[in-house]
């Protein structure tokens, strides 16, 4: 493997930075939404401020989860799963803005449980797929078995297969792989 492009299945090197920026923007918007929710509660009074804060905080969490998966090299299935979870959460947010405060609690037909169920289910699905994306990224970057190590010295390329343990010893201390190859030749 000579580049990260090959490590991630031949994705365009131009698309990765764009996805990282898009993911960062989504995470940043999510954080801003949560900060705005806190500011709305601190500065406002009454049910309108609480409703605005609930909507802003409700939007912030799924945005951050979506941003993480957009930034990672994730599969379409993983991105679809997070999108479905985000859509369910959006349904919970819509139900909250509809139900709060008149049909929230202590009414004949309260919708608090249904709202929290829908929002919580959406967030749980999104979090599951975020963990899946993180775990699969970690597995892709953790070679199992043997590792082919190519070293180019003075225009000559040498390929050596080493075990995962030997590879970890080489790279963990920032060592020079050429020293390892020289030791093998002796």
C-alpha positions in Angstrom: 0.0 0.0 0.0 1.6 3.3 -1.0 -1.1 5.8 -0.1 -4.2 6.4 2.0 -6.1 6.5 -1.2 -5.5 2.8 -1.6 -6.2 2.1 2.0 -9.7 3.4 1.7 -10.6 1.5 -1.4 -9.5 3.9 -4.1 -11.7 6.9 -3.1 -10.9 10.1 -4.8 -8.3 12.0 -2.8 -10.3 15.2 -3.5 -13.5 13.9 -2.0 -12.0 13.0 1.4 -11.1 16.5 2.4 -14.5 17.7 1.2 -16.2 15.1 3.3 -14.1 16.0 6.3 -15.0 19.6 5.9 -18.7 18.8 5.5 -18.6 16.6 8.5 -16.8 19.3 10.5 -19.4 21.8 9.5 -22.3 19.6 10.6 -20.6 18.9 13.9 -20.0 22.6 14.4 -23.6 23.4 13.6 -24.8 20.8 16.0 -22.6 22.3 18.8 -23.9 25.8 17.9 -27.5 24.5 18.1 -26.9 23.1 21.6 -25.1 26.3 22.7 -28.1 28.3 21.3 -30.5 26.1 23.3 -28.6 26.8 26.5 -28.6 30.5 25.8 -32.3 30.4 25.1 -33.0 28.8 28.4 -30.6 31.2 30.3 -31.9 34.4 28.8 -35.5 33.6 28.0 -38.5 33.1 30.2 -41.7 31.2 29.6 -42.7 28.3 27.4 -41.6 29.9 24.1 -38.0 30.0 25.3 -38.2 26.4 26.5 -39.8 25.3 23.2 -37.1 27.0 21.2 -34.4 25.5 23.4 -35.9 22.0 23.1 -36.0 22.3 19.3 -32.5 23.7 19.0 -31.0 21.0 21.3 -33.0 18.3 19.6 -31.5 19.3 16.2 -28.0 19.6 17.6 -27.5 16.0 18.6 -28.5 14.3 15.3 -26.4 16.9 13.4 -23.3 16.0 15.3 -23.9 12.3 14.8 -24.5 12.8 11.1 -21.3 15.0 10.9 -19.2 12.2 12.4 -20.3 9.7 9.8 -19.9 12.1 6.9 -16.3 12.8 7.9 -15.4 9.1 8.3 -14.8 6.8 5.4 -18.1 4.9 6.0 -20.1 2.6 3.8 -23.4 3.6 2.2 -25.3 1.3 4.6 -23.8 3.1 7.6 -24.6 6.5 6.1 -28.1 5.4 5.3 -28.5 4.1 8.9 -27.4 7.4 10.4 -29.7 9.2 8.0 -32.7 7.1 9.0 -31.9 7.6 12.7 -31.6 11.4 12.0 -34.9 11.4 10.1 -36.6 9.6 13.1 -35.1 12.1 15.4 -36.4 14.9 13.2 -39.9 13.3 13.5 -39.5 13.5 17.3 -38.5 17.2 17.1 -41.5 17.9 14.9 -43.8 16.1 17.4 -42.2 18.1 20.2 -42.9 21.4 18.6 -46.5 20.3 17.9 -47.1 18.9 21.4 -45.2 21.4 23.7 -46.7 22.8 25.9 -50.4 22.2 25.3 -50.2 18.4 24.8 -46.9 17.7 26.6 -47.9 16.4 30.1 -50.9 16.7 32.4 -53.5 16.7 29.7 -56.1 14.3 28.6 -53.9 13.1 25.6 -50.3 13.8 26.4 -47.6 13.2 23.7 -44.5 13.4 25.8 -43.9 9.7 25.9 -44.4 9.3 22.1 -42.2 12.2 21.4 -39.3 11.0 23.5 -39.8 7.5 22.2 -39.5 8.6 18.6 -36.6 10.9 19.2 -34.8 8.4 21.4 -35.2 5.6 18.9 -33.8 7.8 16.1 -30.8 8.9 18.2 -30.2 5.3 19.3 -30.2 4.1 15.6 -27.9 7.0 14.6 -25.5 6.3 17.5 -25.4 2.5 16.6 -24.3 3.4 13.1 -21.8 6.0 14.3 -20.2 3.2 16.4 -20.2 0.9 13.4 -18.4 3.5 11.3 -15.8 4.1 14.0 -15.3 0.4 14.6 -14.9 -0.4 10.9 -12.5 2.5 10.4 -10.4 1.2 13.3 -10.5 -2.3 11.8 -9.4 -1.1 8.4 -6.4 0.7 10.0 -5.4 -2.4 12.1 -3.9 -5.0 9.9 -4.4 -8.6 11.0 -2.0 -11.5 10.2 1.0 -10.4 8.2 1.8 -7.0 6.8 3.6 -6.4 3.5 6.2 -3.7 4.1 7.7 -2.0 1.1 10.8 0.0 1.6 12.5 2.0 -1.1 16.2 2.5 -0.6 18.5 4.1 -3.2 16.0 3.4 -5.9 15.6 -0.3 -5.0 12.3 -1.5 -3.6 12.3 -4.4 -1.1 9.2 -6.1 0.1 9.2 -7.8 3.5 6.3 -9.6 5.1 6.2 -9.2 8.9 3.8 -10.3 11.5 1.4 -7.8 13.0 3.4 -7.9 16.3 6.7 -7.2 14.5 5.0 -4.4 12.5 3.7 -2.8 15.7 7.2 -2.9 17.2 8.7 -1.2 14.1 6.2 1.7 14.0 5.4 2.1 17.7 8.7 3.6 18.6 9.0 5.6 15.4 11.7 3.3 14.2 13.1 3.2 10.8 11.8 0.2 8.8 15.1 0.1 6.8 17.0 -0.9 10.0 14.6 -3.9 10.3 15.2 -5.0 6.8 19.0 -4.6 7.2 18.7 -6.9 10.3 16.7 -9.5 8.3 19.4 -9.6 5.6 22.2 -10.3 8.1 
